[in-house]
Amino acid sequence: MDEKDIEFETAKVCYQEHSESFRSLNQHLWQIPVIAMTLTGGLWFGVANINLVGREYLLLLAGLSNFGLIVVLWRTRYVMEMVLAKLEEFSENHHVKAKGKYIVVGVYSTLLAIAGLISLMFFFRLLTCQ
């Protein structure tokens, strides 16, 4: 093998590895809202149906979890952007250009923020009613 072949094989392997990383990150990105819905829904169900002492703290946990998952969502998308930049370096045609990069993350973040604010609103309401 000459030097050009070795360089091509190295670039090919790097491209394949970055593609796998991007696929994995994309899968994580789409799982975050499912995790948020499960967590928030379960905690809200617990607050609504179980008469526990300190149940308002379940609402606090739900609210803080939603805001924490917003951070995770944006961090995941940021890392995806870095991997996408590496993929573009290897692509001569730049066929990996993404349009509307942050639409999904923006919509998810808005919905998570709304759920978080509702949780915190009812947390403070339960605290003041006691």
MDTraj code that builds the backbone (N, CA, C; nanometers):
import mdtraj as md
import numpy as np

residues = "MET ASP GLU LYS ASP ILE GLU PHE GLU THR ALA LYS VAL CYS TYR GLN GLU HIS SER GLU SER PHE ARG SER LEU ASN GLN HIS LEU TRP GLN ILE PRO VAL ILE ALA MET THR LEU THR GLY GLY LEU TRP PHE GLY VAL ALA ASN ILE ASN LEU VAL GLY ARG GLU TYR LEU LEU LEU LEU ALA GLY LEU SER ASN PHE GLY LEU ILE VAL VAL LEU TRP ARG THR ARG TYR VAL MET GLU MET VAL LEU ALA LYS LEU GLU GLU PHE SER GLU ASN HIS HIS VAL LYS ALA LYS GLY LYS TYR ILE VAL VAL GLY VAL TYR SER THR LEU LEU ALA ILE ALA GLY LEU ILE SER LEU MET PHE PHE PHE ARG LEU LEU THR CYS GLN".split()
xyz = np.array([
    [0.0844, -0.1191, 0.0000],
    [0.0000, 0.0000, 0.0000],
    [0.0884, 0.1247, 0.0000],
    [0.0513, 0.2173, -0.0850],
    [0.1270, 0.3414, -0.0844],
    [0.0639, 0.4395, 0.0143],
    [0.1242, 0.5552, 0.0249],
    [0.0819, 0.6525, 0.1254],
    [-0.0601, 0.7048, 0.0998],
    [-0.0995, 0.7207, -0.0268],
    [-0.2343, 0.7671, -0.0595],
    [-0.3402, 0.6662, -0.0169],
    [-0.3125, 0.5384, -0.0369],
    [-0.4062, 0.4342, 0.0034],
    [-0.4231, 0.4309, 0.1550],
    [-0.3142, 0.4460, 0.2253],
    [-0.3194, 0.4462, 0.3720],
    [-0.3981, 0.5676, 0.4205],
    [-0.3733, 0.6821, 0.3589],
    [-0.4448, 0.8039, 0.3956],
    [-0.5952, 0.7892, 0.3688],
    [-0.6296, 0.7288, 0.2551],
    [-0.7701, 0.7072, 0.2218],
    [-0.8355, 0.6114, 0.3208],
    [-0.7688, 0.5030, 0.3525],
    [-0.8250, 0.4050, 0.4466],
    [-0.8439, 0.4663, 0.5844],
    [-0.7495, 0.5478, 0.6267],
    [-0.7610, 0.6155, 0.7562],
    [-0.8811, 0.7095, 0.7558],
    [-0.8949, 0.7880, 0.6492],
    [-1.0082, 0.8808, 0.6383],
    [-1.1401, 0.8042, 0.6343],
    [-1.1410, 0.6918, 0.5646],
    [-1.2626, 0.6102, 0.5539],
    [-1.3054, 0.5566, 0.6900],
    [-1.2094, 0.5055, 0.7659],
    [-1.2400, 0.4523, 0.8992],
    [-1.2883, 0.5648, 0.9908],
    [-1.2236, 0.6798, 0.9845],
    [-1.2660, 0.7932, 1.0671],
    [-1.4079, 0.8367, 1.0315],
    [-1.4377, 0.8404, 0.9022],
    [-1.5715, 0.8778, 0.8569],
    [-1.6761, 0.7784, 0.9087],
    [-1.6450, 0.6511, 0.9006],
    [-1.7379, 0.5485, 0.9481],
    [-1.7593, 0.5588, 1.0993],
    [-1.6520, 0.5821, 1.1732],
    [-1.6639, 0.5946, 1.3193],
    [-1.7450, 0.7181, 1.3580],
    [-1.7206, 0.8288, 1.2888],
    [-1.7985, 0.9493, 1.3180],
    [-1.9456, 0.9300, 1.2812],
    [-1.9706, 0.8574, 1.1742],
    [-2.1097, 0.8283, 1.1360],
    [-2.1790, 0.7458, 1.2434],
    [-2.1105, 0.6461, 1.2963],
    [-2.1671, 0.5643, 1.4042],
    [-2.1921, 0.6478, 1.5296],
    [-2.0979, 0.7369, 1.5606],
    [-2.1152, 0.8248, 1.6772],
    [-2.2369, 0.9138, 1.6596],
    [-2.2522, 0.9680, 1.5387],
    [-2.3665, 1.0552, 1.5127],
    [-2.4974, 0.9789, 1.5258],
    [-2.5016, 0.8569, 1.4734],
    [-2.6235, 0.7756, 1.4857],
    [-2.6577, 0.7491, 1.6322],
    [-2.5562, 0.7182, 1.7099],
    [-2.5770, 0.6915, 1.8518],
    [-2.6280, 0.8165, 1.9248],
    [-2.5660, 0.9301, 1.8965],
    [-2.6102, 1.0549, 1.9588],
    [-2.7522, 1.0908, 1.9163],
    [-2.7838, 1.0664, 1.7902],
    [-2.9190, 1.0936, 1.7415],
    [-3.0215, 1.0071, 1.8149],
    [-2.9853, 0.8823, 1.8398],
    [-3.0751, 0.7932, 1.9141],
    [-3.0963, 0.8462, 2.0555],
    [-2.9893, 0.8906, 2.1195],
    [-3.0014, 0.9478, 2.2546],
    [-3.0884, 1.0730, 2.2526],
    [-3.0699, 1.1561, 2.1503],
    [-3.1477, 1.2791, 2.1402],
    [-3.2975, 1.2501, 2.1372],
    [-3.3367, 1.1471, 2.0642],
    [-3.4786, 1.1136, 2.0530],
    [-3.5304, 1.0400, 2.1765],
    [-3.4426, 0.9869, 2.2605],
    [-3.4866, 0.9182, 2.3821],
    [-3.5086, 1.0138, 2.4987],
    [-3.4467, 1.1295, 2.4958],
    [-3.4579, 1.2243, 2.6070],
    [-3.6031, 1.2659, 2.6322],
    [-3.6815, 1.3007, 2.5299],
    [-3.8223, 1.3358, 2.5572],
    [-3.9036, 1.2205, 2.6144],
    [-3.8737, 1.0983, 2.5726],
    [-3.9445, 0.9821, 2.6277],
    [-3.9120, 0.9674, 2.7764],
    [-3.7863, 0.9856, 2.8110],
    [-3.7448, 0.9799, 2.9520],
    [-3.8157, 1.0900, 3.0307],
    [-3.8208, 1.2096, 2.9737],
    [-3.8855, 1.3217, 3.0421],
    [-4.0347, 1.2966, 3.0627],
    [-4.1017, 1.2454, 2.9602],
    [-4.2452, 1.2177, 2.9735],
    [-4.2714, 1.1108, 3.0778],
    [-4.1898, 1.0066, 3.0780],
    [-4.2072, 0.8985, 3.1748],
    [-4.1848, 0.9491, 3.3166],
    [-4.0778, 1.0224, 3.3358],
    [-4.0449, 1.0748, 3.4682],
    [-4.1502, 1.1736, 3.5167],
    [-4.1818, 1.2714, 3.4333],
    [-4.2791, 1.3742, 3.4731],
    [-4.4177, 1.3133, 3.4933],
    [-4.4611, 1.2307, 3.4005],
    [-4.5927, 1.1686, 3.4135],
    [-4.6033, 1.0809, 3.5370],
    [-4.5000, 1.0042, 3.5642],
    [-4.5010, 0.9183, 3.6830],
    [-4.5052, 0.9982, 3.8118],
    [-4.4269, 1.1046, 3.8170],
    [-4.4261, 1.1872, 3.9381],
    [-4.5581, 1.2621, 3.9545],
    [-4.6140, 1.3130, 3.8463],
    [-4.7433, 1.3801, 3.8547],
    [-4.8522, 1.2819, 3.8970],
    [-4.8472, 1.1608, 3.8449],
    [-4.9441, 1.0585, 3.8848],
    [-4.9318, 1.0305, 4.0342],
    [-4.8076, 1.0189, 4.0816],
    [-4.7857, 0.9946, 4.2238],
    [-4.8397, 1.1061, 4.3107],
    [-4.8204, 1.2282, 4.2696],
    [-4.8695, 1.3432, 4.3459],
    [-5.0221, 1.3459, 4.3462],
    [-5.0825, 1.3143, 4.2334],
    [-5.2282, 1.3224, 4.2205],
    [-5.3000, 1.2089, 4.2915],
    [-5.2380, 1.0916, 4.2991],
    [-5.3103, 0.9746, 4.3480],
    [-5.2643, 0.9217, 4.4834],
    [-5.1533, 0.9675, 4.5305],
    [-5.1022, 0.9156, 4.6576],
    [-5.0946, 1.0308, 4.7566],
    [-5.1560, 1.0116, 4.8714],
    [-5.1558, 1.1153, 4.9736],
    [-5.0348, 1.0965, 5.0643],
    [-4.9205, 1.1412, 5.0161],
    [-4.7953, 1.1285, 5.0906],
    [-4.7616, 1.2589, 5.1607],
    [-4.6936, 1.2455, 5.2729],
    [-4.6374, 1.3644, 5.3350],
    [-4.5155, 1.4039, 5.2509],
    [-4.5095, 1.5291, 5.2145],
    [-4.3974, 1.5760, 5.1336],
    [-4.4129, 1.5497, 4.9852],
    [-4.5347, 1.5260, 4.9389],
    [-4.5539, 1.4961, 4.7964],
    [-4.5230, 1.6160, 4.7087],
    [-4.5247, 1.7368, 4.7683],
    [-4.4892, 1.8554, 4.6896],
    [-4.3450, 1.8472, 4.6394],
    [-4.2620, 1.7715, 4.7111],
    [-4.1224, 1.7580, 4.6680],
    [-4.1092, 1.6689, 4.5441],
    [-4.2100, 1.5863, 4.5177],
    [-4.2126, 1.5125, 4.3917],
    [-4.2310, 1.6086, 4.2750],
    [-4.3108, 1.7133, 4.2978],
    [-4.3276, 1.8155, 4.1948],
    [-4.1988, 1.8944, 4.1745],
    [-4.1291, 1.9222, 4.2826],
    [-4.0000, 1.9903, 4.2716],
    [-3.9023, 1.9045, 4.1908],
    [-3.9001, 1.7756, 4.2211],
    [-3.8130, 1.6840, 4.1466],
    [-3.8499, 1.6812, 3.9986],
    [-3.9793, 1.6780, 3.9692],
    [-4.0242, 1.6774, 3.8293],
    [-3.9799, 1.8045, 3.7578],
    [-3.9993, 1.9180, 3.8229],
    [-3.9608, 2.0454, 3.7615],
    [-3.8121, 2.0564, 3.7374],
    [-3.7343, 2.0240, 3.8385],
    [-3.5880, 2.0317, 3.8242],
    [-3.5363, 1.9312, 3.7222],
    [-3.5990, 1.8141, 3.7175],
    [-3.5594, 1.7126, 3.6191],
    [-3.5833, 1.7611, 3.4771],
    [-3.6958, 1.8262, 3.4552],
    [-3.7246, 1.8793, 3.3218],
    [-3.6207, 1.9825, 3.2795],
    [-3.5846, 2.0717, 3.3699],
    [-3.4833, 2.1718, 3.3353],
    [-3.3450, 2.1078, 3.3178],
    [-3.3163, 2.0051, 3.3966],
    [-3.1907, 1.9320, 3.3780],
    [-3.1853, 1.8610, 3.2440],
    [-3.2985, 1.8057, 3.2019],
    [-3.3026, 1.7366, 3.0731],
    [-3.2923, 1.8339, 2.9560],
    [-3.3330, 1.9583, 2.9758],
    [-3.3112, 2.0599, 2.8717],
    [-3.1612, 2.0793, 2.8502],
    [-3.0868, 2.0854, 2.9585],
    [-2.9407, 2.0993, 2.9483],
    [-2.8812, 1.9787, 2.8762],
    [-2.9261, 1.8598, 2.9121],
    [-2.8769, 1.7377, 2.8471],
    [-2.9104, 1.7389, 2.6981],
    [-3.0293, 1.7834, 2.6647],
    [-3.0730, 1.7910, 2.5255],
    [-2.9821, 1.8830, 2.4438],
    [-2.9548, 2.0022, 2.4955],
    [-2.8693, 2.0974, 2.4240],
    [-2.7250, 2.0495, 2.4178],
    [-2.6777, 1.9874, 2.5236],
    [-2.5402, 1.9357, 2.5223],
    [-2.5273, 1.8238, 2.4186],
    [-2.6254, 1.7363, 2.4116],
    [-2.6232, 1.6285, 2.3123],
    [-2.6221, 1.6870, 2.1717],
    [-2.7045, 1.7881, 2.1481],
    [-2.7086, 1.8492, 2.0147],
    [-2.5780, 1.9204, 1.9823],
    [-2.5156, 1.9801, 2.0833],
    [-2.3858, 2.0461, 2.0637],
    [-2.2790, 1.9449, 2.0218],
    [-2.2760, 1.8315, 2.0891],
    [-2.1795, 1.7271, 2.0537],
    [-2.2099, 1.6733, 1.9140],
    [-2.3378, 1.6584, 1.8812],
    [-2.3753, 1.6152, 1.7464],
    [-2.3230, 1.7138, 1.6419],
    [-2.3288, 1.8412, 1.6730],
    [-2.2793, 1.9439, 1.5812],
    [-2.1283, 1.9283, 1.5580],
    [-2.0554, 1.8960, 1.6642],
    [-1.9108, 1.8749, 1.6508],
    [-1.8807, 1.7532, 1.5637],
    [-1.9553, 1.6453, 1.5832],
    [-1.9359, 1.5245, 1.5021],
    [-1.9749, 1.5524, 1.3573],
    [-2.0813, 1.6283, 1.3377],
    [-2.1243, 1.6640, 1.2028],
    [-2.0172, 1.7461, 1.1312],
    [-1.9505, 1.8339, 1.2035],
    [-1.8413, 1.9126, 1.1442],
    [-1.7282, 1.8210, 1.0985],
    [-1.6989, 1.7177, 1.1770],
    [-1.5949, 1.6214, 1.1371],
    [-1.6381, 1.5444, 1.0128],
    [-1.7654, 1.5092, 1.0059],
    [-1.8153, 1.4390, 0.8879],
    [-1.8041, 1.5270, 0.7633],
    [-1.8309, 1.6557, 0.7792],
    [-1.8206, 1.7474, 0.6664],
    [-1.6775, 1.7584, 0.6155],
    [-1.5806, 1.7464, 0.7055],
    [-1.4408, 1.7513, 0.6643],
    [-1.4076, 1.6381, 0.5671],
    [-1.4683, 1.5224, 0.5871],
    [-1.4398, 1.4061, 0.5036],
    [-1.5228, 1.4036, 0.3758],
    [-1.6289, 1.4802, 0.3732],
    [-1.7210, 1.4740, 0.2604],
    [-1.6863, 1.5813, 0.1577],
    [-1.6529, 1.5397, 0.0371],
    [-1.6196, 1.6354, -0.0681],
    [-1.7427, 1.7113, -0.1148],
    [-1.8556, 1.6447, -0.1210],
    [-1.9789, 1.7071, -0.1696],
    [-2.0568, 1.7773, -0.0597],
    [-2.0114, 1.7650, 0.0623],
    [-2.0807, 1.8226, 0.1783],
    [-2.2275, 1.7815, 0.1810],
    [-2.2509, 1.6556, 0.1529],
    [-2.3872, 1.6035, 0.1526],
    [-2.4427, 1.5865, 0.2937],
    [-2.3622, 1.6123, 0.3934],
    [-2.4083, 1.5954, 0.5312],
    [-2.4538, 1.7279, 0.5933],
    [-2.4654, 1.8316, 0.5133],
    [-2.5124, 1.9603, 0.5650],
    [-2.6534, 1.9452, 0.6209],
    [-2.6739, 1.9986, 0.7386],
    [-2.8053, 1.9895, 0.8027],
    [-2.8758, 2.1246, 0.7943],
    [-3.0047, 2.1212, 0.7702],
    [-3.0862, 2.2430, 0.7696],
    [-3.1816, 2.2348, 0.8879],
    [-3.2101, 2.3489, 0.9470],
    [-3.3019, 2.3509, 1.0605],
    [-3.2491, 2.2703, 1.1768],
    [-3.1228, 2.2888, 1.2103],
    [-3.0536, 2.2046, 1.3071],
    [-3.1177, 2.2019, 1.4456],
    [-3.1712, 2.3149, 1.4871],
    [-3.2156, 2.3253, 1.6254],
    [-3.3672, 2.3301, 1.6406],
    [-3.4408, 2.2979, 1.5372],
    [-3.5868, 2.3021, 1.5448],
    [-3.6391, 2.1991, 1.6447],
    [-3.5957, 2.0761, 1.6316],
    [-3.6421, 1.9689, 1.7201],
    [-3.6014, 1.9974, 1.8643],
    [-3.4766, 2.0377, 1.8840],
    [-3.4280, 2.0674, 2.0188],
    [-3.5040, 2.1857, 2.0779],
    [-3.5344, 2.2844, 1.9951],
    [-3.6096, 2.4001, 2.0418],
    [-3.7508, 2.3635, 2.0844],
    [-3.8176, 2.2802, 2.0046],
    [-3.9536, 2.2378, 2.0393],
    [-3.9517, 2.1538, 2.1667],
    [-3.8600, 2.0571, 2.1737],
    [-3.8494, 1.9746, 2.2945],
    [-3.8208, 2.0605, 2.4172],
    [-3.7283, 2.1547, 2.4033],
    [-3.6922, 2.2399, 2.5167],
    [-3.8102, 2.3231, 2.5639],
    [-3.8874, 2.3746, 2.4696],
    [-4.0056, 2.4537, 2.5049],
    [-4.1058, 2.3693, 2.5826],
    [-4.1322, 2.2493, 2.5330],
    [-4.2273, 2.1615, 2.6020],
    [-4.1763, 2.1191, 2.7397],
    [-4.0465, 2.0889, 2.7496],
    [-3.9890, 2.0534, 2.8797],
    [-3.9952, 2.1715, 2.9759],
    [-3.9700, 2.2913, 2.9256],
    [-3.9759, 2.4103, 3.0110],
    [-4.1183, 2.4342, 3.0609],
    [-4.2173, 2.4158, 2.9736],
    [-4.3573, 2.4321, 3.0147],
    [-4.3930, 2.3316, 3.1240],
    [-4.3550, 2.2041, 3.1030],
    [-4.3823, 2.1012, 3.2050],
    [-4.3082, 2.1322, 3.3347],
    [-4.1849, 2.1809, 3.3230],
    [-4.1083, 2.2169, 3.4423],
    [-4.1710, 2.3320, 3.5174],
    [-4.2163, 2.4320, 3.4445],
    [-4.2802, 2.5470, 3.5090],
    [-4.4115, 2.5080, 3.5753],
    [-4.4892, 2.4220, 3.5108],
    [-4.6140, 2.3740, 3.5716],
    [-4.5834, 2.2979, 3.7006],
    [-4.4819, 2.2128, 3.6962],
    [-4.4435, 2.1375, 3.8163],
    [-4.4031, 2.2320, 3.9282],
    [-4.3209, 2.3302, 3.8969],
    [-4.2750, 2.4242, 3.9999],
    [-4.3888, 2.5128, 4.0498],
    [-4.4789, 2.5500, 3.9594],
    [-4.5938, 2.6302, 3.9994],
    [-4.6776, 2.5548, 4.1037],
    [-4.7067, 2.4282, 4.0773],
    [-4.7849, 2.3506, 4.1728],
    [-4.7051, 2.3149, 4.2978],
    [-4.5737, 2.3038, 4.2859],
    [-4.4892, 2.2835, 4.4036],
    [-4.5064, 2.3996, 4.4997],
    [-4.4935, 2.5225, 4.4483],
    [-4.5069, 2.6399, 4.5347],
    [-4.6502, 2.6569, 4.5845],
    [-4.7466, 2.6184, 4.5038],
    [-4.8868, 2.6270, 4.5460],
    [-4.9135, 2.5305, 4.6624],
    [-4.8620, 2.4071, 4.6513],
    [-4.8799, 2.3116, 4.7609],
    [-4.8067, 2.3571, 4.8875],
    [-4.6926, 2.4187, 4.8711],
    [-4.6185, 2.4675, 4.9882],
    [-4.6956, 2.5763, 5.0626],
    [-4.7572, 2.6653, 4.9882],
    [-4.8290, 2.7765, 5.0525],
    [-4.9652, 2.7361, 5.1071],
    [-5.0227, 2.6267, 5.0565],
    [-5.1551, 2.5822, 5.1028],
    [-5.1470, 2.5078, 5.2351],
    [-5.0322, 2.4652, 5.2755],
    [-5.0213, 2.3842, 5.3977],
    [-5.0109, 2.4683, 5.5200],
])
top = md.Topology()
chain = top.add_chain()
for i, resn in enumerate(residues, 1):
    res = top.add_residue(resn, chain, resSeq=i)
    for name in ("N", "CA", "C"):
        top.add_atom(name, md.element.get_by_symbol(name[0]), res)
traj = md.Trajectory(xyz[None], top)
